[in-house]
Amino acid sequence: MQFDSAPKVSTLNQPDLIPISPTMSAELEKTCAQEKIHLLGAVQGYGFLMVVDPASERIVQLSSGMARHWPGLPAASALIGSRVSDWIEGIDTSAALTTDLLPASHPVVRSWRPRFERTGSEPALSMAASGECLVHRSGAMLVLEWLPHAAATDEPPGHPFPDITAVIARLRETNQLDSFFAVCAEVVQQVSGFDRVMMYRFLPDGSGEVVAENTSGECEARFMGLRFPVTDIPSQARALYLANRLRVLVDVEAVPDTLVPALLPDGGPLDQSHCLLRSMSEVHLTYLRNMGVRATLTLSIVCDGKLWGLIACHHHAPKGLPQLAREGLREVCELIAEVTGMRILALNQIAALQHRLEFIDVFNRLRLALVAGAQIATALDDALPELLTVFEATGFGVRIGNVDYVGGPDTRGATAKTLLDEVATRLGPVLNMATVTSRDDLLVTEKQPFRMSLDVAGLMLAQGPQQDAIFCFLTRQEVVRQVRWGGDPNKLLVSLPDGTRRLEPRSSFAEWLESVQGQSQPWQQADGEALEELLHILGDMNHRQTSLVLQKKLHWRAHHDSLTGLYNRRAMEDEVSRRLELGETNAVLMLVDLDYFKEINDTHGHAAGDQVLQQLSSRLESVIREFDLLSRLGGDEFLLLLQLQEPTPDLAMFVAERLHQAVAPPFEVNSVALDLRISVGIAIPPGHGNTMADLLRRADLALYQAKSLGRSRSVVFDPALESGQADRYRGETDPGTR
């Protein structure tokens, strides 16, 4: 039976259909979303509803069709104002009417029975035994709904109660989302007996898509994979599906009952958000007629407190819930929806965890490379192929500290600085991660026209918490997609006889293709979280590497002369003392002084003097070996510790001569050639001392002796040099005049 292959087209009161512009459509859709569908004041006529004020124990509102279900009752209004216990059996007025004991979000079953015998004959009592009473609270009021089992239904009697254990087992046996959707649709179709069951998933923009469809043998599957616009289920309808997770419409063509009186004693309408008998808006009924649907059962799928989607059950003929309720299938369907929500959440979490592990694996290798000492740019070059793969991106860039890095196919053709400067203009005042998929959202805006050097459609940006411009980004290329809509999503404006206008539900649900351009594959929440983590890793490692470089600089400055780069006095004294303490006395200590250095400063200036000292240090370094030590003590004094296998005065004088030869060629300073000479004082351990202080003092005495003999020569310390006169002269003489 292909009942839905030629859907019925219905227009109320034969209104005029006027094509509308997109702007007008957006305004009318916004108005549609504001319709208070939970305050319609209409009730499906297959049951009846009663509203009780617990404070007075009086009936304050009824559904107008109540007399059809209550034998002998002349009119529903006859019960208004009377005590509820006069008409309902089983109510303990001392406790049963306390609204705090009843839920507002889910009706509960009570064994309360209407006193049909007050108005009808004895045979009427048989109806009471086959009905069901659901109770919940709405504000300060109690809402009692009766579901008689005489509603129209095409179900065979004795519909078997399903094996709930087997049902749940089937839902749990599948570990992939797509296959789970198919199993879920199949299970619900078999349990409910509806002709068509669809799994409908909401997308981030509010539109939805059918991810699974299962039908009876007489019904053709035709909605799988189709998209439906956000206006098909506007925001207030989605909020209602989240609040009331089971919705039943027994007969689209049935005329609904109204509430009598229309308003409650407080002057407001009854909030029917949780009423099972609540009727639907005429717009939605027309929508269902156009689909060829006569009865519906809708189960909300809630994941992590949010409306994930719906299980939509459609039937070609009236289908009464009372039969389902009598067999317990209403509770089974609710349970299936709850288990489905938990299973979808679990499978999504498993998929997210697997993807998360992929990120962790790549990030760990990157972190290890950085910890091992690799520079950030070098490590990113090595990790870039894996990073782009795991993010499914085509470009990557980061600016952090002094590091500007970009890579990937998208980033070719522009410098790193240019690209990063462009991206930096997108940094917002809120310093956190922003995720954007559409070119129009971030890459081009009306308020801030912006086109990157990159020809990309998707940009995701992670921004650091500091005030500095610390950020990284990913890009994706445009993906032109063919979206399969369930009918043309464009609407027509309906002009009604009373002068009002509204959007008319579309009459066709045939597949309608739309080509979507200018967008990339959408980013997922896991992508954003991983990009933030990557920025944190790079920021932390940059901080560590910067701190290490600073520590090395400080250590170098503490141990080296800033002008020549040689060891300073303190470092030299410490190292010589360390070697002497270890007994390493096979060495010669030489104190070198530049002759007449003060005259160079006075004649050519201190800058020229600095150049002379730098050239002198280079010439001295050319003589010594890598295991010898050379330092600048200060001014024009240099100290050498030369390792010699058998240090003797003759060998020391031979090495000193090499120093004189290295200094002999003219020094060129500011295009001026200067002939300079040095004087050298030599001390040899252990005979001349076992401590740095003793050796340095005696080398200084030898140096003084070299200068007193006419300079430009070397002298080995002799104990005879230790005289008071030499010491006094040493203390009175300015080293800069030597």
HELIX and SHEET records of a PDB file:
HELIX    1   1 PRO A   22  ALA A   33  1                                  12    
HELIX    2   2 ILE A   37  LEU A   39  5                                   3    
HELIX    3   3 MET A   66  HIS A   69  1                                   4    
HELIX    4   4 ALA A   76  LEU A   79  5                                   4    
HELIX    5   5 VAL A   84  ASP A   86  5                                   3    
HELIX    6   6 THR A   99  LEU A  101  5                                   3    
HELIX    7   7 PHE A  116  ARG A  118  5                                   3    
HELIX    8   8 GLU A  122  ALA A  124  5                                   3    
HELIX    9   9 LEU A  125  ALA A  129  1                                   5    
HELIX   10  10 ILE A  164  ARG A  172  1                                   9    
HELIX   11  11 LEU A  177  SER A  192  1                                  16    
HELIX   12  12 VAL A  230  ASP A  232  5                                   3    
HELIX   13  13 SER A  235  ALA A  243  1                                   9    
HELIX   14  14 GLU A  282  MET A  291  1                                  10    
HELIX   15  15 LEU A  321  ARG A  326  1                                   6    
HELIX   16  16 LEU A  329  VAL A  371  1                                  43    
HELIX   17  17 ILE A  376  PHE A  391  1                                  16    
HELIX   18  18 PRO A  409  THR A  411  5                                   3    
HELIX   19  19 ALA A  416  ALA A  424  1                                   9    
HELIX   20  20 ARG A  439  LEU A  443  3                                   5    
HELIX   21  21 GLN A  525  HIS A  559  1                                  35    
HELIX   22  22 ARG A  569  GLU A  581  1                                  13    
HELIX   23  23 PHE A  597  HIS A  604  1                                   8    
HELIX   24  24 HIS A  606  VAL A  623  1                                  18    
HELIX   25  25 PRO A  649  VAL A  663  1                                  15    
HELIX   26  26 MET A  692  SER A  708  1                                  17    
HELIX   27  27 PRO A  719  LEU A  721  5                                   3    
HELIX   28  28 GLY A  724  GLU A  732  1                                   9    
HELIX   29  29 PRO A  735  THR A  737  5                                   3    
SHEET    1   A 3 ASP A  16  PRO A  19  0                                        
SHEET    2   A 3 LEU A 492  SER A 495 -1                                        
SHEET    3   A 3 ARG A 501  GLU A 504 -1                                        
SHEET    1   B 7 ALA A  42  VAL A  43  0                                        
SHEET    2   B 7 ASP A 257  VAL A 260 -1                                        
SHEET    3   B 7 ARG A  58  SER A  63 -1                                        
SHEET    4   B 7 PHE A  48  ASP A  53 -1                                        
SHEET    5   B 7 MET A 141  TRP A 146 -1                                        
SHEET    6   B 7 CYS A 133  SER A 138 -1                                        
SHEET    7   B 7 VAL A 108  ARG A 110 -1                                        
SHEET    1   C 2 ILE A  88  GLU A  89  0                                        
SHEET    2   C 2 ARG A 113  PRO A 114 -1                                        
SHEET    1   D 6 ARG A 227  PHE A 228  0                                        
SHEET    2   D 6 GLY A 208  THR A 215 -1                                        
SHEET    3   D 6 ARG A 196  PHE A 202 -1                                        
SHEET    4   D 6 LYS A 306  HIS A 315 -1                                        
SHEET    5   D 6 ALA A 295  CYS A 303 -1                                        
SHEET    6   D 6 LEU A 246  LEU A 249 -1                                        
SHEET    1   E 5 VAL A 403  GLY A 407  0                                        
SHEET    2   E 5 GLY A 395  ILE A 400 -1                                        
SHEET    3   E 5 PHE A 471  ARG A 476 -1                                        
SHEET    4   E 5 GLY A 458  GLN A 463 -1                                        
SHEET    5   E 5 ALA A 434  VAL A 436 -1                                        
SHEET    1   F 2 ARG A 481  GLY A 486  0                                        
SHEET    2   F 2 GLU A 511  VAL A 516 -1                                        
SHEET    1   G 5 LEU A 629  GLY A 634  0                                        
SHEET    2   G 5 GLU A 637  GLN A 643 -1                                        
SHEET    3   G 5 ALA A 587  LEU A 594 -1                                        
SHEET    4   G 5 ILE A 678  ALA A 683 -1                                        
SHEET    5   G 5 SER A 714  VAL A 716  1                                        
SHEET    1   H 2 PHE A 667  VAL A 669  0                                        
SHEET    2   H 2 VAL A 672  LEU A 674 -1                                        
END                                                                             
